[in-house]
Amino acid sequence: MAYNTTIAALCTTAHLAPMFAGFTALDSVVYHNANLTATLVTNYTNTPGSGPTWPEHTGLNFCNVSITYGHINLEDSVSLDHSSPIHLVPHAHQLTTKIINEFWLPNPVDYKNRVLATGGGGWSNSGASSMGGGLSYGAVSVYTDGGFGGPTSALNSNILQAGGNETIAWSALESYAFLANHEMITNARQLASAFYNVTADHIKTYYFGCSEGGREGLKAIQTYPKDYDGVIAAAPGIYLPLTQPIQNFAAWTMAQMQHIIDPCAFVAIQNDIIAACDTADGLRDDIVSRPDLCTYNISNSIGTMWSNCTQGGPGAPTSGTVSEADAQLVTTLYKGPLLKNGERTWFAYNLGIDWTSNGGTVWNNETQSFDLGSFSYFKDVYQMFWAQNTATPVINFTEVSTDLVYQNISSLFRLIGGWTTSAWPDLSEFQAAGGKAITWHGTQDQLLPTIMSASYYEDVRRHMFGANSTYAQIQEFYRYFQVPGADHCSINPAEPHGPFPQYAIAQLIDWVERGIAPDTLNGTTQSGSSTQEIVCMWPSAPVWDVNGTFGCETTANFAETLIQKPDAWKISLF
């Protein structure tokens, strides 16, 4: 058996090639054994990731395996292994696209019958930067590049077919939206079974992803409910293709208001909000734990001065004062993108977020003033789906409005929304298969509004169990947590002592394998920076009483009061 063999003896292409040849779970997949590689890695140090997301470990040994594959029914398979006749798939215009899967196989003595897949971010399926996570939990780690050309490549470089405009490469979009993830975990389960000589039904499969990776996680349990035993879908970009362009609404808002803000004014207002709302939970710790209780009026920041600020970049002023125009702009941004008739197209952001990320401005030394930044997500969507043109777009944001964006996104939902959104509320098949899921979302997420995840969670509860159901039913298999002070997928530099669920994967494993459901998430981190130890489970929220005693407080109608759904859409998205 493999457990009685050293990792060095197992980590060879000669040993691995017959395993891939024996894979049968994906009928249409062709594996390119000529591209199979196996590299022994010793004494590896696994860092905690960008979140941080898992504990650090040292002295790890593993086999790094990479293989490419294609499909017999698509023009993405290349004849690389002529020893097998099915590897040659005739097409008049055969493409050279290959999907890469990479696996990190831990030393057999460290293996605990687990697989951990990690999701991507932005336009990428690749969780390559998170591969060390599985090693920390005795799991095979795996990522996919989706067929986009390697771990640093993405959909936006592959969505338009080469040599022609107005032609979407639908197989690339399908891969990105859901298929690559399904094939990745299916391949990983088969490889783990063969490599460690363990039957597949004894292997537990897990997934972790944040942002786009969170969307992929939700899409997986909605589309392939038996793929994973446990999923963490953190801060998920649920409503793709809406999530990408709409988060850049600060660009056309500034253009329409004719006020391009100094980013230092953003920071000054943010600091005022944090100071004003810090103690809403009963504790002064420089963390906005209860944005639901934060009622700060942005106009109170008019006249706030800053100095020694370098956010503006080289040549920009380092001192200044928040103006009335600054306050009016930020007040408008916190309302979210509204149509002219006042209807909401998007969820509002919590007070206290960092607007410099999605409201970026850059200093122009020639004009001695600020210009709009790149706002790449909006430009990507414009290029890929609206213009469908490989030429780099030049966008005049003074000609853009929320009403215009709403019209274009409405058309885009009809075109690709069924593939890309992960808003389906019926998770009954995932529940029936015994799956467990966790969603967490930082209360200070500056890219994807926190309340979006809460809204989806409530949709699942109402759809599956009824509007008057208790939370006990949904919590049997799906739990949601709002992380105080955290920004998008990570600890917040502006609120660095907030709790962060670095060990959430361990708690998910305990839930799946030992039946220990997490009533709270562990809010401490390996660095010891957290001042709060507990992340409360929705619909409760943190509170300290007059004696300094912590509790997770649940108030009547909390969800109904807090969640304001976008009401502009005439289709069942929200």
C-alpha angles and dihedrals in degrees: 000000000000092000090067093053128082120248090240092060092048097045100083132107089232090060095042103043096074089052093060090043088058097052110119106161095094109052098191098045123106117197119213103218091179086069094049114123132181123190127179113224119193136188092011122175114217111209120209095253129238096300092039091253108168139011123278118252131184135200096036123161122199145153114247107211126183130180137165128219142177139191130262091218097049135060092249103091123098128196099247102141110047092181088080116057094207090065090074108077112179118224129158090230103026113189126213098225114139128181114224123213118185123193130192106204113195124222108283091241089059098043116113102185095265139125122200119194120191128206134223138243137234108354094341131099090194120116091177093130090056099051095112092065096082093053090061089061101038091257137134107250121214140178136178129212090208090232094291099125108277141326095305097045125094147190096267089067093049109034097091114062114245117258097022143061130221088036118114118203094230095187089058091052091047090051092051095043099053118314101080091055092052093049092046096056092040091054092045093052092050093047094048090050093051098039096050096030092238124139112250093240089063093057120090116211122210136182134201125183138148130203105347085006088055090053089051090052094052091043089053095055090044097047105028103023094176096053096088137036092197133018135185108196102181124190089344122203089226102169103052122190089034096050097063104052099030094058087065092059090117087076097064091034091060091044093050093046090045092228121118103191129221104244088225087066088055089053094046092053091045091054091050091052093049091050092048098044101035096097097044086104093049097257131092106219104126091258127120095220095158110043087161087070095042111108101164115160108224091212087071087073094063105119096022107143129213133191138181089028116154098178091106093065132228113348095009122125113272096202135043148122133264107253131207089252090054091052093047091051095049091046088054092048093053090056088061128226108322131185118238088260090057097253117143119242095181143019118274119248122241117257112263102040123140106257093185089082101057097017096051122170128181132210117248109207092194096056094028089227140094124271130195115273128234100280088195099182093059091047091048093054091044091052099040103041113011102039094020087200130133092218114104106256124238108207127194103205092197085073093051124089136171089249091055093047090048091055093049094046090049088059091045092053089056090049103046109354095105089060102039109034118088097196098113104133101199107092095157095120091052090049092047090052089057095252123159124206137189128190120189127178131183116244090224098047105154097192108038115032112245094225091062090074092045090051092052092047090053090048090056092048094049095043097047102034108014135263092275096048122123120242091247092085099053091039089063087079110000129047132179129205132185111212112218114238097352118136128206107333094323150059110294115244089208091052101026098163096061119120116264128193097235091151099044092116090058090051090049090052090051089051094050099039104029103024093241104143115203111243087180134010120243104254098192123101134210090248090059093230097129120103092187120061101193136059110201124229118242131291089029124078134198122270137167119208125219090274092055094252115149125226142161105242125206118196128190116268091002094149096042092051097044103042116079107179122209102263100188096083118094093195127075100264102119 
